[in-house]
């Protein structure tokens, strides 16, 4: 399937999913979340794919978080549906039979950090920056990041980071 905000390539058992919105630092909007979910479901059914890498286009950002310009227009119901999309995406990655690798260069903030945390492995360049800055907006990570972070680094380190 063709996507507007992603590129998906397959080569010798490896699928590479690239979030391709470099001008927006690969920020997650509803379309990106829906396309990622669809791509992951398609890859799950492809027996030729044995491992999946997720990365971001442009080199400056893996995923710089949720697209705030889209979110600021949302009411409570739309925001809840958006958050549920991100959570469902993380659940689909975590529940996959295939190993997922987050290949992180640049920013992995908010939803981007949560996307990376849902993967089995995170490989980060020396320029990678991780964070959950949602707390500065008065909200918690909406895609399940607080739980994933604690499972990944332990409760004490998660509290320190948050």
N, C-alpha and C positions, 0 to 999 in steps of 0.2 A: 504494500500500500504506500502511496505517496503522502507525505506530510508537508505542511507549510512551515512548521516551526522546528522540525527535527530532520536529521539525516540518519538513516539506518543503513549500515553496510554489513555484509556478511563475508567472512573469509576463513575457510578451513576450520570451522567449528566455533569461530569467534564472531559475535555480533557486537558492533560498536554503535551505540545510540548517542548522538550528539545533539544537545539542545542548541539550536541555531538562531539565536537572537542576540548577536554580539553588540548591537547598538544599544540594547536594553540590558547589557551585561547578563544576558540569558535568564532574565527574571521570569518567574513562573506566573503566567496568567491562566485563565480557565482553558484556553485553547491548548497551551503547552501541557497542562495537566491531563487533559482528555487525550491528546495525542500520545503522550508518554504511556498512559494506561493502555491504550489500544496497541501500541507497539510492543509493550511487554506481554500482553495477552497473545499476540501473534507469535512472538519469539518463543513463548512457552510451548506452543504447539509445533514448533519447528524442531524436529528430531536431529537435524544436522547441526544445530547450535548447541554447543556444550558449555559455553561461558559467555557472559554479557559484560561489556564495559560501558559505563555511562560517563560522558564528559560534556564539556561546554565549548562552543566555538569562540574563536577570537583570541584566546590566550590570556585575557584579562580576568576572566571569571569562569568558574565551573557553573554555578548558578548563584546570582547575587541576592536570592530570596524571592519572596512573592512580589508581584508587580503592584506596587503601592498605588500607582495611578489608576489601576483597575479597582483595587480594593477600596479606595476612598469614596467611590461612588456607590458602594454596596450598603444595603440595609442589613439588619440583623439576620434575616433569613438567607439572603444571598451570601453573606459572610460565613454563615454556618455551612451552607452547601459547598462553598469554596474550600473551607477547611476539611470537610468530609472527603472532597476529591483528593486532596493531598494525603490525607490519612489512608484512603483506599489504595492510593498508589504505593505508599510505603508498605502496606500489608501485602500487596501483590508481589512486590520485590522480595520481602522477607519470606513469603510462602512459596516462592518459586523452587522448582526442583533443580534449577541451574544456579551456579555461583555468580554473583554480581560483584563487579569491581567499580568503585567510584574513582575516576582518574581526575584528580583535582589540581588545577592550576588557577591561581588567583583566588577570587572571593568564593567562599561557600558559606553564605550567611542566611540566617532564618530558614526558609523553606529549602534552600540549597544545602545547608548543613544537615537538615532533617533528611533530605534525599540521600546524601552521602551516608548518613547513619543507618539508613535502611539497607544499604548494601552489605555484603558479607566482608568485603575488604575495602579499605580506603588507601589509595596510593596518592600521596600529595607531593607536589614540587616544593622547593624551598620558598617559593613565592605564594604558597597557599595561605589563606587567612580564613579561619573558621570562627563562627560566632552565632549567637542567638540574640540579636539585638532587639527582638520584639518587646522585651521588657521595658525598653526606653519609650515604647509607644503605649505602654500600659496593658499589654496583652501577653499571654503565654504562647510558646510555640504551638501552632495550631494543627500540625500534621503528626503529632505524637512524639515530637522531639524530646520532651522532658523524660519520657519513659525510655526511649531508645538511647539517649545519652547516658542515663544512669546504668542501663544494662551494659553499655559499651565500656565505660570508664570507672564504674563503681559510684555508689551513692555519695560518698564524701567528695570526690573530685567533681561530680556533677553539680553538687550544691555550690562548690567553690566557683565553678565556671558560670553558673546561672546567677 
